[in-house]
Amino acid sequence: MSTIQLRTQIPGPKSRALAERRAQAVPRGLSHGTPIYVAKAEDAWLEDVDGNRYIDFAGGIGCLNVGHRRDAVVEAIRGQLDKFLHTCIQVTPYEGYVRLAERMNEVTPGKFPKKTFFVNSGAEAVENAVKIARAYTKRPAIIAFEDAFHGRTMMTLALTSKTHPYKAGFAPFPGDVYRIPFAYCYRCSYNLKYPECDLYCARHLEDTFTRVVANEEVAAVIAEPVLGEGGFIAPPPDYFKVLIDLCHQHGVLFIADEVQSGFGRTGALFASERYGIEPDILVTAKSLGGGLPLAAITGRAEIMDAPAPGALGGTFAGNPLSCAAALAVLDLFERENLLARANELGDNFQRRAREWQRRWPIVGDVRGLGGMQAIELVKSQETKTPAAEETKQITQYCYEHGLITITAGSYSNVIRILVPLVATNEQIDEGLDVLESALASVCDKQGAVAQLV
């Protein structure tokens, strides 16, 4: 029996009624990718208020790698509910917070001594990573990348690259943030080709220290090992080793933002492991909490101890329920073969997507690591002109036919795959069938012809 079950027009009448209420009660700045309203969810599917069931390829923007409402996570939350909900770690501490910090120190890359503290969201974690880097190095500047996304708070907006809809109208932003091109091989900023380029984009950091900001003023370079909102861009395998070596030659820290790439998404617990790197500070969130809000900042112990007592914290940071859920998430990764499953999902997607790329000129690039996969859509494989409007049409077709997808990319022309890793092979194939039909529908309307690439 198929997972997708559509009983009404999409959106259904109850979802449409809720949309009208939302328009009156919620500011327009809080946009939404689909017009459906969820009533319940399990593992890799959602059901809306009209009884329509969908396969979820979005996973709450990567927050549900272990699946919706996994039994172990729910039981851990219930167990904590019977004890206490909130005391504030800075007033009356509790073991769950300490135990989770110990686990994070163990599972993150690097054999050196580490320390961890917790906050509520990825953006809050990034802000604290910047604070810690500045406190340790006594330097003000941060270098970020083109196409990066680090959050929507004022500091993280300064680090984020994409202007619309994120940054436009909110300036001025905090200073001492500098931006350099990322290893976006499909759209190389230097019109070079890997590997003949000898990783010019990474080595260009040295030139940045000469021409843009002095290395002795730079506290840290921050990067997502695989860009998230920027379009699921995975650099060449040796890119980060070259970049980090240059950082350390000048006493510059490297911060890995693994908010979206962490917790099994790329086929390793952290994408940094796929690149063989050990970040000085590693930022995590999203799937850490198994569906509850939680973020972590983990780093070398001497770096993490740089801020004075009282300089770090937050009222709800490291909430007991979220810590209990996160401990259950880590247990699931130890007990179940979710990392291998992520790689299986990625291989399956790559096989299908490479065939789409051969059939339709709209599929310009297929890329990703493990279960963090994407296709970039273009008007032509020769010109690479972004196909943003067609991308909207494809995502609409998908949700109207029972598949929840989300887009990404600086040009809004990337469809990213964030399906929970517990999805069955049948659910994956069913979802990819819908996505394939969506591509065919848009290409047929345009009269596009198949071609070899």
C-alpha positions as CSV (number, residue, x, y, z in Angstrom):
1,M,0.0,0.0,0.0
2,S,1.4,3.4,-0.9
3,T,2.2,5.9,1.8
4,I,0.8,8.8,-0.1
5,Q,-3.0,9.1,0.4
6,L,-4.8,12.1,-1.1
7,R,-8.5,12.4,-0.1
8,T,-9.2,16.1,-1.0
9,Q,-8.0,18.8,-3.3
10,I,-4.7,20.1,-2.1
11,P,-4.9,22.2,0.0
12,G,-8.1,20.8,1.5
13,P,-10.9,22.9,3.0
14,K,-9.6,22.7,6.6
15,S,-6.1,23.8,5.5
16,R,-7.5,26.6,3.5
17,A,-9.5,27.8,6.5
18,L,-6.4,27.8,8.7
19,A,-4.5,29.7,6.0
20,E,-7.2,32.5,6.2
21,R,-6.8,32.6,10.0
22,R,-3.0,32.7,9.7
23,A,-3.2,35.6,7.3
24,Q,-5.0,37.6,9.9
25,A,-2.9,36.5,12.9
26,V,0.6,36.0,11.7
27,P,3.0,38.5,10.0
28,R,3.7,37.9,6.3
29,G,7.4,37.7,7.0
30,L,6.9,34.2,8.3
31,S,6.5,32.4,5.0
32,H,5.7,28.8,4.4
33,G,6.7,26.4,1.7
34,T,3.4,24.5,1.4
35,P,-0.3,25.5,2.1
36,I,-1.1,22.4,4.1
37,Y,-1.5,22.2,7.9
38,V,-0.2,19.2,9.8
39,A,-2.3,17.1,12.1
40,K,0.1,14.2,12.9
41,A,3.3,12.7,11.7
42,E,5.2,9.4,12.1
43,D,8.7,8.3,10.9
44,A,8.8,9.7,7.3
45,W,5.2,10.8,6.7
46,L,2.9,13.6,7.6
47,E,-0.9,13.8,7.6
48,D,-2.7,17.1,7.3
49,V,-5.9,18.3,8.9
50,D,-7.9,17.1,5.9
51,G,-6.7,13.5,6.2
52,N,-4.2,13.7,3.3
53,R,-1.0,11.8,3.9
54,Y,2.4,12.9,2.4
55,I,5.9,11.5,2.3
56,D,8.2,14.0,4.0
57,F,11.4,14.9,2.0
58,A,11.9,18.0,4.1
59,G,12.2,16.7,7.6
60,G,11.4,20.0,9.3
61,I,14.4,21.4,7.4
62,G,16.7,18.6,8.5
63,C,15.5,18.4,12.1
64,L,14.2,14.8,11.9
65,N,17.0,12.6,10.7
66,V,15.9,9.9,13.2
67,G,12.3,10.3,12.1
68,H,9.1,11.9,13.4
69,R,8.2,10.9,16.9
70,R,10.6,8.0,17.2
71,D,9.5,5.8,20.2
72,A,12.8,6.1,22.0
73,V,12.8,9.9,21.7
74,V,9.2,10.2,22.8
75,E,9.8,7.8,25.8
76,A,12.8,9.9,26.9
77,I,10.7,13.1,26.8
78,R,7.9,11.4,28.8
79,G,10.4,10.2,31.4
80,Q,11.7,13.7,31.9
81,L,8.2,15.1,32.0
82,D,7.6,13.0,35.1
83,K,10.6,14.7,36.8
84,F,10.8,18.4,36.0
85,L,10.4,20.8,33.1
86,H,12.6,23.7,33.8
87,T,15.0,25.0,36.5
88,C,17.5,27.0,34.4
89,I,21.0,25.4,34.2
90,Q,22.5,28.6,35.6
91,V,20.5,28.5,38.8
92,T,19.9,24.8,39.7
93,P,21.8,22.5,37.4
94,Y,20.8,18.9,36.4
95,E,22.6,15.8,35.3
96,G,21.0,15.5,31.8
97,Y,22.8,18.6,30.7
98,V,26.2,17.3,31.9
99,R,25.6,13.9,30.5
100,L,24.8,15.3,27.1
101,A,27.8,17.5,27.1
102,E,30.0,14.5,27.9
103,R,28.4,12.6,25.0
104,M,29.0,15.5,22.6
105,N,32.6,15.7,23.7
106,E,33.0,12.0,22.9
107,V,31.3,11.8,19.5
108,T,32.5,15.0,17.8
109,P,35.7,14.9,15.7
110,G,39.0,15.3,17.5
111,K,40.8,13.3,20.2
112,F,41.8,16.5,22.1
113,P,40.0,17.6,25.3
114,K,36.6,19.3,24.5
115,K,33.8,21.1,26.3
116,T,30.2,21.7,25.2
117,F,27.4,24.0,26.2
118,F,23.9,24.3,24.9
119,V,21.5,26.9,23.6
120,N,18.2,26.9,21.8
121,S,18.8,27.3,18.1
122,G,21.4,27.1,15.4
123,A,21.6,30.9,15.0
124,E,22.1,31.3,18.8
125,A,24.9,28.6,18.7
126,V,26.7,30.4,15.8
127,E,26.6,33.7,17.7
128,N,28.1,32.0,20.8
129,A,30.8,30.4,18.7
130,V,31.8,33.8,17.4
131,K,31.8,35.2,21.0
132,I,34.1,32.3,22.1
133,A,36.4,32.7,19.2
134,R,36.8,36.4,19.8
135,A,37.3,35.9,23.5
136,Y,40.0,33.3,23.0
137,T,42.0,35.0,20.2
138,K,41.4,38.6,21.3
139,R,40.7,39.4,17.6
140,P,37.6,40.9,16.2
141,A,37.2,39.7,12.5
142,I,35.3,36.8,11.2
143,I,35.6,35.4,7.6
144,A,32.5,33.8,6.1
145,F,31.6,32.5,2.6
146,E,29.5,33.4,-0.3
147,D,26.3,31.3,-0.4
148,A,26.6,30.6,3.3
149,F,23.6,30.6,5.7
150,H,24.2,30.9,9.4
151,G,20.9,32.2,10.7
152,R,18.5,35.2,10.9
153,T,19.7,37.0,14.0
154,M,21.7,40.2,13.4
155,M,25.1,38.6,13.9
156,T,24.2,35.6,11.9
157,L,22.7,37.7,9.2
158,A,26.0,39.5,8.9
159,L,27.5,36.0,8.3
160,T,24.7,34.9,5.9
161,S,25.2,35.6,2.2
162,K,21.8,35.5,0.5
163,T,20.2,39.0,0.4
164,H,16.6,38.3,-0.4
165,P,14.6,37.5,1.6
166,Y,17.0,37.2,4.5
167,K,19.0,40.5,4.7
168,A,17.2,43.1,2.7
169,G,15.8,45.9,4.8
170,F,17.5,44.9,8.1
171,A,20.9,46.7,7.8
172,P,23.1,47.8,9.4
173,F,24.7,44.5,10.5
174,P,27.5,43.9,12.9
175,G,30.9,44.8,11.5
176,D,34.2,43.0,11.1
177,V,32.7,40.3,8.9
178,Y,34.4,39.5,5.6
179,R,33.2,37.2,2.8
180,I,35.1,35.1,0.3
181,P,34.0,32.6,-2.4
182,F,33.2,29.0,-1.5
183,A,34.2,25.9,-3.4
184,Y,31.1,26.0,-5.6
185,C,32.6,23.9,-8.4
186,Y,29.5,24.0,-10.6
187,R,29.6,27.8,-10.6
188,C,33.3,28.5,-9.8
189,S,33.9,32.1,-9.0
190,Y,37.3,31.9,-10.7
191,N,36.1,30.0,-13.9
192,L,38.5,27.2,-13.0
193,K,38.0,23.4,-13.0
194,Y,38.9,20.9,-10.2
195,P,41.4,19.3,-9.8
196,E,43.5,21.4,-12.3
197,C,42.6,24.5,-10.2
198,D,44.8,23.2,-7.3
199,L,42.1,24.4,-4.9
200,Y,42.7,28.0,-5.8
201,C,39.5,29.0,-3.8
202,A,41.0,27.6,-0.6
203,R,44.5,29.0,-1.2
204,H,42.9,32.4,-1.9
205,L,42.5,32.8,1.8
206,E,46.2,33.9,2.0
207,D,45.5,36.6,-0.5
208,T,42.5,37.7,1.6
209,F,44.8,38.2,4.5
210,T,47.0,40.4,2.4
211,R,44.4,42.5,0.5
212,V,41.2,42.5,2.6
213,V,41.8,41.9,6.3
214,A,45.0,41.3,8.2
215,N,45.4,37.7,9.5
216,E,46.3,39.1,13.0
217,E,42.8,40.7,13.1
218,V,40.9,37.5,12.2
219,A,39.5,35.4,15.1
220,A,37.9,32.6,12.9
221,V,36.8,31.4,9.6
222,I,33.3,29.9,9.7
223,A,32.0,27.5,7.1
224,E,29.3,24.8,6.6
225,P,31.1,21.6,5.6
226,V,28.3,21.2,3.1
227,L,26.3,24.3,2.4
228,G,22.7,24.0,3.5
229,E,20.5,26.9,2.4
230,G,23.2,27.8,-0.1
231,G,22.4,24.8,-2.2
232,F,23.9,21.6,-0.7
233,I,27.3,22.4,-2.1
234,A,29.9,19.8,-1.1
235,P,33.5,21.0,-1.7
236,P,36.2,18.7,-3.1
237,P,37.5,16.2,-0.5
238,D,40.8,18.0,0.2
239,Y,39.4,21.5,0.3
240,F,39.0,22.0,4.0
241,K,42.3,20.5,4.9
242,V,44.0,23.2,2.8
243,L,41.8,25.9,4.2
244,I,42.3,24.9,7.9
245,D,46.0,24.5,7.5
246,L,46.1,28.1,6.2
247,C,44.0,29.2,9.2
248,H,46.2,27.6,11.7
249,Q,49.4,29.0,10.2
250,H,48.0,32.4,11.2
251,G,46.4,31.5,14.6
252,V,42.9,31.7,13.1
253,L,40.3,29.3,14.4
254,F,38.1,27.2,12.2
255,I,34.4,27.0,13.1
256,A,32.3,24.2,11.4
257,D,28.6,25.0,11.2
258,E,27.1,21.6,11.2
259,V,23.6,22.7,12.0
260,Q,22.1,21.1,8.9
261,S,24.9,18.6,7.9
262,G,25.2,17.0,11.4
263,F,23.7,13.9,13.0
264,G,24.0,11.4,10.2
265,R,22.8,13.5,7.3
266,T,25.9,13.0,5.2
267,G,26.5,9.3,6.1
268,A,28.8,10.2,9.0
269,L,27.7,11.5,12.3
270,F,29.2,14.8,11.3
271,A,30.2,16.0,7.8
272,S,33.6,17.1,9.2
273,E,34.4,13.4,9.4
274,R,33.8,13.0,5.7
275,Y,36.5,15.6,5.1
276,G,38.9,14.2,7.7
277,I,39.0,17.5,9.7
278,E,38.9,18.4,13.4
279,P,37.2,21.8,13.8
280,D,38.4,24.1,16.6
281,I,34.7,24.7,17.3
282,L,31.8,22.7,16.0
283,V,28.2,24.0,16.0
284,T,25.2,21.7,15.9
285,A,21.4,21.9,16.2
286,K,18.4,20.7,14.2
287,S,18.4,16.9,14.4
288,L,20.3,17.0,17.7
289,G,17.0,17.4,19.5
290,G,15.0,14.8,17.6
291,G,12.3,17.4,17.0
292,L,12.8,19.6,20.1
293,P,14.7,22.9,20.0
294,L,18.3,22.4,21.0
295,A,21.8,23.5,19.8
296,A,25.3,22.8,20.9
297,I,28.7,24.5,20.7
298,T,31.5,22.0,21.1
299,G,35.2,22.9,21.0
300,R,38.7,22.6,22.2
301,A,38.6,22.9,26.0
302,E,41.0,25.7,26.2
303,I,39.0,27.7,23.6
304,M,35.7,27.0,25.3
305,D,37.0,28.2,28.6
306,A,38.1,31.6,27.3
307,P,34.9,33.5,28.3
308,A,34.6,34.4,32.0
309,P,32.0,32.8,34.3
310,G,28.6,34.3,33.5
311,A,29.6,35.3,29.9
312,L,27.7,32.3,28.4
313,G,24.2,31.1,29.0
314,G,20.5,31.6,28.4
315,T,17.3,31.1,30.4
316,F,16.0,28.0,28.5
317,A,19.4,26.9,27.1
318,G,19.8,23.2,27.4
319,N,16.2,22.6,28.5
320,P,15.8,19.3,30.3
321,L,13.3,17.9,27.8
322,S,15.6,18.7,24.9
323,C,18.6,17.2,26.6
324,A,16.7,14.0,27.3
325,A,15.6,13.8,23.6
326,A,19.1,14.4,22.4
327,L,20.5,11.6,24.6
328,A,17.9,9.3,23.0
329,V,19.0,10.5,19.5
330,L,22.6,9.7,20.2
331,D,21.6,6.2,21.5
332,L,19.7,5.6,18.3
333,F,22.8,6.4,16.2
334,E,24.7,3.9,18.4
335,R,22.1,1.1,18.2
336,E,20.8,1.5,14.6
337,N,22.7,1.6,11.3
338,L,21.5,5.0,10.4
339,L,24.8,6.2,8.9
340,A,24.9,3.3,6.4
341,R,21.2,4.1,5.7
342,A,22.1,7.7,4.8
343,N,24.6,6.5,2.3
344,E,22.1,4.0,0.8
345,L,19.5,6.8,0.4
346,G,22.2,9.0,-1.2
347,D,23.2,6.3,-3.7
348,N,19.6,5.6,-4.6
349,F,19.0,9.3,-5.2
350,Q,22.1,9.7,-7.2
351,R,21.2,6.8,-9.5
352,R,17.7,8.3,-10.2
353,A,18.9,11.9,-10.5
354,R,21.8,11.1,-12.9
355,E,19.2,9.6,-15.2
356,W,17.0,12.7,-14.9
357,Q,20.1,14.8,-15.8
358,R,20.6,12.7,-19.0
359,R,16.9,13.0,-19.9
360,W,16.1,16.6,-19.2
361,P,18.3,19.7,-19.7
362,I,16.6,21.4,-16.7
363,V,18.7,19.2,-14.3
364,G,22.0,21.0,-14.3
365,D,23.9,19.5,-11.4
366,V,23.4,16.5,-9.1
367,R,25.4,16.7,-5.9
368,G,25.6,15.8,-2.2
369,L,27.1,13.6,0.5
370,G,25.2,10.6,2.0
371,G,21.6,11.5,2.5
372,M,22.2,15.3,2.0
373,Q,21.5,15.4,-1.7
374,A,20.2,18.0,-4.2
375,I,19.6,18.8,-7.8
376,E,20.2,22.3,-9.3
377,L,17.7,23.3,-11.9
378,V,18.7,25.5,-14.9
379,K,17.3,26.9,-18.1
380,S,20.0,25.2,-20.0
381,Q,22.9,22.9,-19.1
382,E,25.1,25.0,-21.3
383,T,24.3,28.5,-19.9
384,K,23.5,27.3,-16.4
385,T,20.9,30.1,-16.1
386,P,19.0,29.4,-12.8
387,A,15.5,28.1,-13.3
388,A,13.9,29.6,-10.2
389,E,10.3,29.7,-11.5
390,E,10.4,26.2,-12.7
391,T,11.7,25.1,-9.3
392,K,8.6,26.7,-7.7
393,Q,6.4,24.8,-10.2
394,I,8.1,21.5,-9.4
395,T,7.7,21.9,-5.6
396,Q,4.1,22.8,-6.0
397,Y,3.5,19.8,-8.2
398,C,5.2,17.6,-5.6
399,Y,3.0,18.7,-2.6
400,E,-0.1,18.6,-4.7
401,H,0.8,14.9,-5.4
402,G,1.8,13.9,-1.9
403,L,5.5,14.8,-1.6
404,I,6.8,17.5,0.7
405,T,10.0,19.1,-0.7
406,I,11.9,22.3,0.0
407,T,14.2,24.5,-2.1
408,A,17.6,26.1,-1.5
409,G,20.3,28.0,-3.2
410,S,21.3,31.6,-3.7
411,Y,19.2,31.6,-6.9
412,S,16.3,29.6,-5.4
413,N,16.8,26.9,-8.0
414,V,17.9,23.9,-5.9
415,I,15.6,21.1,-4.6
416,R,17.2,19.5,-1.5
417,I,16.5,16.1,0.0
418,L,16.2,15.9,3.8
419,V,14.1,12.9,4.1
420,P,14.2,11.2,7.6
421,L,16.8,8.4,7.5
422,V,14.2,5.9,8.7
423,A,12.2,6.1,5.4
424,T,11.7,2.8,3.8
425,N,12.9,1.9,0.3
426,E,9.3,1.9,-0.8
427,Q,8.7,5.4,0.5
428,I,11.9,6.7,-1.1
429,D,11.0,5.2,-4.4
430,E,7.4,6.6,-4.1
431,G,8.7,10.0,-3.3
432,L,11.3,10.0,-6.1
433,D,8.5,8.9,-8.5
434,V,6.6,12.0,-7.7
435,L,9.6,14.2,-8.1
436,E,10.3,12.6,-11.5
437,S,6.8,13.2,-12.6
438,A,7.1,16.8,-11.5
439,L,10.2,17.2,-13.6
440,A,8.5,15.6,-16.6
441,S,5.5,17.8,-16.2
442,V,7.5,21.0,-16.2
443,C,9.8,19.9,-19.0
444,D,6.9,18.7,-21.2
445,K,5.2,22.1,-20.8
446,Q,8.4,23.8,-22.0
447,G,8.8,21.3,-24.9
448,A,12.3,20.4,-23.5
449,V,14.0,17.5,-25.3
450,A,16.2,14.9,-23.7
451,Q,19.9,15.2,-24.1
452,L,23.1,13.5,-23.0
453,V,25.4,15.4,-20.6
